[in-house]
Amino acid sequence: MTKRKAARQPAEYYRIPENSLGYLSRVTFRSFSRALERRTLEYNVSAGQWRFLRQLWREDGITQRELSTRVGMREPTTVVALKGLEAADLVRREKSKIDRRKIYIYLTDHAKALEDTLAPMNAEVHDLATKGLSDEEVETLQALLRRVIGNLAGESQDTPVLSDLRV
């Protein structure tokens, strides 16, 4: 049995949701997603679709597997999302001519044209979320969150999810 390091705070402290970084991060993420989606739905783009489009606007024509990694989703979830993106005329999938197992994802002209309209909405939500914070506080918050993400990165790498454990 491995010996566990003593926690920063006793377990009782984290039973209060507002003391949990995980809880606060989740609420923040959901609030960001809802605020952004309120704006993007006018263009028939959901918050879930936004995540994929944002990555493809950065680099179009990446593999389905790479897109899954960049968005932070498991491949089966990405497959379902891509079907919706295809139905909305936002992406097209192409099998590699060299390696038929690889599928490349490309933005449609319609999706490319949406970038200049939707990207400012993301900036608007960030401005809303950081209202009352100085530029230095925003940079500090970003740096701290990156450190937390880095601390947890190795922990979640090959961790199975419940669906993997069911027989």
Secondary structure, 3 states (H helix, E strand, C coil): CCCCCCCCCCHHHHCCHHHCHHHHHHHHHHHHHHHHHHHHHHHCCCHHHHHHHHHHHHCCCEEHHHHHHHHCCCHHHHHHHHHHHHHCCCEEEEECCCCCCCEEEEECHHHHHHHHHHHHHHHHHHHHHCCCCCHHHHHHHHHHHHHHHHHHHHHHCCCCCHHHHCC
